[in-house]
């Protein structure tokens, strides 16, 4: 199998730790290493370095080169972000260029997976299914009525591959309201859409041609250009013509190809905000449900997330459900329940032209 | 008139801004200059530099020398703190040594006074009263049923000096509970004890001899030693024998000398905690009652005090009644209503031997 690690995100929800030059996938917020490295390591038992292609933004190329120094992984820099459909098409074209016919896993670089083995098991099944055509998705078995994710509804007919369940997909659905999410959870027919896809390059390009002909036209000529000297220039020209659209919206919701879902229980999280990290690290909470990283001193504090990986002491007194993030040049103090709104801080910084903090 | 500025405090309630080497009186938390400088400037229309003596802790001598460079003020360093009775006796002995008979104002270096003129008016009256003996206190007319201050109860008989009220003191009372404080406020007979005293050196030494003979014995020989080479050594020896006791408790509550109180309305505060500063600076509050010092960005925030005099940006999101104090090596995030307990943080730092933050 091949893998394309999609690392083009520019996440603003982890400000002040995440910045323009260091988005979420380059932060070690879920473990000891940058998420992009954890994503790579997670699959490296299954997939050889030579078969891994990392696609990211031009501004992060140097950082990635440092992280993957000495590894045989391929790194391709997009001139600018155009969402996932162009990124996935680009990865597929690169595989085609390399003459690859095996299925490719398309993996977001900034997701957390607690149970690596369960995840890899699903990928292996996905590989088998995808070999005979169609697009396979991993469907994360929901554990709560989450309203922040899109869902995948399965068809009734069950197939088994190597003893594991595989379903045809009935439909992709948008983020539901709470009541709907509760119904989804009870029905057992819905999975979280983690944005993880497996398909051959041929399938991806065929479906791109059918569903997003404009994108196909923009990128198809790249196939023979990857080794050329002016590839960067050619890629920029191609991307300028490419529509900005997600793979889910542009392909998955429109395709008449066979689409499968493999129910997966692997402790997945898209790590969407500081409060996701707080929840993920429940085992590190103290008795009063505080999550403390770095040097801190807490008196009469409950349910706070104190992230101080800098060299400063953070002293807290009598606070509750507060998020504190300390970095060398900026501090965030927020209601932890408002963690989703951290991007508003970034928007305001942009409005106020405080570039140095972005 | 002479003045003794008492700057021996080691306040821990303004951590992390106040540290061992920079206690409250050396911070510019109430205005643009260190409180000790504001205390000096407040009286300098009335009292000549040559007549001002600053008494402080040895460890703060260098800092004070810098602040008062080129001024003719006298600075005396205590080898260690022994509360206000020894400090006041020391100041009186210094004045005696200089052959001074005029009254001396004993002024804490770390209080805030909004209305300088009203304060100086009271001092002038106090000077007149003290010239003929006795100890004069400024009694701050209470504006709320404060439970954090001691009170002075006046006698019924009113004297007028230059048209201003002067009363004999009936008693000094300890910090009351809320109900008692409310009665005090309603009665009109009680004033806040600001720890500001005016008396001649002769009176101070006489009363020290009567009420605290041990202190008198320990210090009396210093009178002729101020100019001597080994004064520092002699002072240390004397202080080692001096009891650790406040002037209020050791002298004022016991003396049978005449004690007067001059009702004073000068916008006084002892600036006892971060929340006092927040209240003092009400005019600087924004529309949502936030007090912001330094570079900050607030979204959906109410009633917070953000003190960031460092070079960092402090971004706040959805927080309420929170105190944030940023310094180069330590940050405090506290419930603003718990500001009195900031000293607990300092205690904990001591327990944990985190000396570098003290």
Interface residues (C-beta under 8 A of the other chain):
Chain A: X15 X16 X297 X299 X300 X308 X311 X312 X313 X314 X315 X316 X317 X318 X319 X322 X324 X326 X328 X329 X330 X331 X332 X333 X334 X335 X337 X338 X341 X342 X344 X345 X348 X349 X352 X354 X357
Chain B: X15 X16 X297 X299 X300 X308 X311 X312 X313 X314 X315 X316 X317 X318 X319 X322 X324 X326 X328 X329 X330 X331 X332 X333 X334 X335 X337 X338 X341 X342 X344 X345 X348 X349 X352 X354 X357
